[in-house]
Amino acid sequence: MRRRGAPAALLTAAALLAAPAGCGPSAGQGDGTSVHRAGERSAQDGANQSPGDGPAPGGGGPPVVDHVPTDDEVVFLTYDDGAERDPRFVELVRERRLPVSMFLTDSVVGPGYAHFARLRAVGASLQNHTLDHPALRGLPYAGQRAEICGQQRKLESRFGVRPHLFRPPYGTYDATTLRAAADCGIAAVVLWRVTLDGDGDLAYTRGAHRLTRGDIVSVPSVDTPSLSLADRTARLLRELEERGLRVGRLEDHIRRTGPSAV
C-alpha cells in the first residue's frame, strides 16, 4: 500500500525494503519454530539465520515470531494498516466468529476508527502497527519509541485496551526496535510466513509452499485489489477448510506458548 504523508526519502527506503507482495518480508528460513534473535534486522539480513533462535531471558526485547508452534490445527489471520474498510468483512468476521488480529497504523486509519470499533465488537483484536508507518530499522531509539508507544496510547484512548502485539512496518526492525517495543509494553513482535495478496493468492516467505498449522498469515492493505477484503478472506477460509484448518486467536496462542517455549 502507498503510505500517505510520508517523506519521499522514507518512501524510497521503504520500497527497497518491502517485498513485492504485502507490507514487507518476514524473517527466517526453514520449516521449524520461527523466533528470531534480538539483533536480527530484517528478512534480508536474517536469511542465513537458523529458526528457533530467540532472545535469551532478559535479552532486552520481546520474541519475534512468524509462526507459532502448536498442536492445534489453526492458522492466524492478521490484517495490516487499516486502509481497507469493507463492511462485508465486518459481517464475515461476525458470521464466522473469526478471531482475526488487526494491526493498525493511526495515520492510515484516519477517521475510520469507528469501523474498527465494530470489528472489535464482533471479535477482532486491535494491535499496534505504529503511528505513521515508517521503516523503523536504523532510526534512533526516541523515534522508534515515539512511533510504538504513541500508537499504544492512541489505541488505549480510543478502545481502553493497550495492545500486546506489534508488527513493524515492512517487517524490518533492529535491536533498538525490540528495546523500544519492550519499553512500550509489547509482549511479541509479529511477522508472518504467508501473505494473502490482492488477487486472493498466497505467497510464502520460507518453508513449505502450503498452509500449515501455526502459520501467521499477513493480509496487507492493497490500493486496487481485484477482490474485496471479504472475498479474499472467504477464499482463504475455503482453502483452510479443505486442509482441515481453522482460524485461531493469535494472542491467546502466543500467551499460552510463552516466549521461552516459542
N, C-alpha and C positions, 0 to 999 in steps of 0.2 A: 504494500500500500504506500502511496506517496504521502509523506508527512506534511501537514500544513504548518507553515510558520517557522520551519527550521532553517537556520542559515545555510547558504549554498555549500560552504566548505563541509559542514556536518553531513549534508545530504550526500556529497561526493564520497566522504569517508564511509558512510553507511552503505552506499551502493557497492563499494568494494568489498565490504564485509558480509553483506547479505547474500543468501543463496537465491537462485532464480525463483524458487517457489517458497512462499512462507515468509515469516518475519526474520528468518536467519537460520544458519546451520546449527545443528545440535552437535555436542562434543562427543568424542569417544569412538570406539570401534569394537567389533566383535559381538557375540550373542549373549554375553554374560551380564551380570549385575552391573548397572551403569551409574556409578557415582564417581565424580572426578575430583582430583586434588585441588586444594585451595589455590595453588599457584597457577592453575591452568587458565589460559587467557581467551581461547576461542575454539571453535570447532576445527579451524585450520591448524592452529597451534597444537591442539590436543590429538591430532590424528594418529600420532605414533605412541600414545599412552595406552596403557592397559586398563580395561574396565575394572571396577572394584577398588580403585584407589581413592578413598575419601579422605577428608581432613581428619587427622588424629583427634581424639578427645582434647578439647582445649586448644585446637589448632587455629583458632581465630576466625572461623566462619562456618556458616551452615553447609550441609551437604548439597551437592549439585547433582540432580537426577534427570535422566531422560527415560528411565524405565524403572518400574518398581517390582522387585521380586515378590511374587505372591503365588499361592496355590489356588487362589480363586480365578475362575475363568472370566476375568474382567479386563477391559482396557479403559483408559481415562481420556475423556474428550475435553480439550482446553481451547478456548477461543480468545484471540488476541485483539487488542486495541480498542474495539468498541465502535468502529465506524459503520458496520452493517447492523441496522436496527430493523430487522424483519419481524413484523407482528406474527407471521405464521410460525416463526421459530419459537416465539414465546408459547404459542399454542402446542407446538410439538413437544417442547420440554414439559409442559403441564400434562398433556395427554399420556406421554410415555414415562412420566416421572423420571426424567433424566437428570442425574446429579452432575451436571456439567460445571466446569470452572471457567469463569470469565476473567481474563487478565486485562485490566482496564488502564488506559492512558488518559489522563484528565484533559489534555489539550485536544485529543481526538474525540472523546465522548462529547465534550462541549455541553450543549443544552440537553443532551439525551439521557441524563441520569434517571429520569422517570421510567424510561424503557427498562433500565437495568434494575430498578426497584421492582418492576413487575416480574422480571426474570428471577430475582431473589425470592419473591413471594411464592413462586411455583417450584422452588427447589434448587436453583443455581447458586453457586458460591461466587463471591466477588473477590478478586485477588489483585495484586499490585503489578503494574507494568510501567511504572514511572509517571511523572507529571507530563513530560514533553517528548518522550521517546528519543532521547539521544543515544548514540553509541557510547556506552559507559567506559569501555576499556581505555585506559590511559588518562582519564580525567582525574583531577585532584580529588582527594577524599571529601572535601567540603562540598564539591559539586555533585558527587555521586550520592552523598548522604542527603543533600537537599532534594534530589530527584526521588529517592526512595522514601525517605521519611515524609516528604511533602505529600506524596500520594497516600501514604498511610493516614495522614491527618485528614486529607480530603475525603477518603472513603469512610473514615470514622465519623466525621462531622455529618456526612450525608446518610449513613446507614447504621451508625452506632457500633460498628464492628471493625477491629483492626485486622487486616489480612495477616496470615502466617506464611503465605507462599508468594514468591516473587519470580517474575520472568524478565530477564534483562533483554532490552530491545536488540534485535538481530541475533540473539543468542551469544553475544560477546560480553566478556567480563574479565576481571583480573582479581588479584588478591585484595586490592582496595575495595572492589565491589562487594566481596564477601564480608569484609570487615564492616563496611557501611551497612550492608543488609542485616548483619547480626545486631548492630547498634540500633537499627530501626525495628527490631523485634521479629525479623524474618526467621522462620524455622527451616525452610528449604528453598533453594533456588531451582526452578523447574525449567528444564529444556524439553526436548522431545526427540523421539526416534522416528516418528511418522508425521508427514504433512498431508493434509487434505487440500487440494488446490481448487481453483475456481471452477474447474470443469468436473469436479467430483472425483478426480483420480488421486490415488495415493502415491506418495514418494517416500523413500526410506533413506535415512541418513547413514545407516550402517546395518550390518547384520542381515538377517533373513528378509527377503522381499515379500513378506506376508505378515498379517497381523498375528501377534502372539500375546498371550496373557501378560499383563503388566505393562504393555506398551502405553506410552503417553503420546497422544495424537494432538498435533497443533493444527488449528483451523484459523489461518490468518485472514484479516480483512483484505478484500480484493476490490480494486476500483471498478472493474467492469466484468464481474463473473458471468459465465454463461448459465450458471444455475444459481438460484437464490440460496441463502444460507439454510433455509428449511429444507430445500430439495437436496442440497449437498449432504446435509446431516441424515436425512431419510435414506439416501442411497448408501451411506456408510453403515447405518443401522441394519440395513438388509444384508450387507456383507458380514457384519458381526454375527447376525443370527445364523447365517449359513455356516459359520465357523464355530458355532456353539459358544459365542462370547456375548457378554453384556457390558453395559457401562457401569463402572464403579465410581465412587466418590474419592477423588484423589487425596484430599487432605486427611480423610479417615484412614486410608491405607498407609500413607506416609507416617501418620501419627502412630498407627498400630505397629508398623515395622520398626520405626525408630531410626535415628541417624546411624547408630553403631551397627545395626543389622543391615541397613541399606548399604 
